[in-house]
């Protein structure tokens, strides 16, 4: 992002998709570490989506 790469927004969109998919999978499980992982993944996805905008 800081170098102004023409691919940075695309990379952020892909990262958001991956983080959201991971979060959705982890959210299916009841274990505390899975819930924590899901929360972290959703936060990451939101930031990546913000950066891709």
Order of alpha helices (4+ residues) and beta strands (2+ residues): alpha-alpha
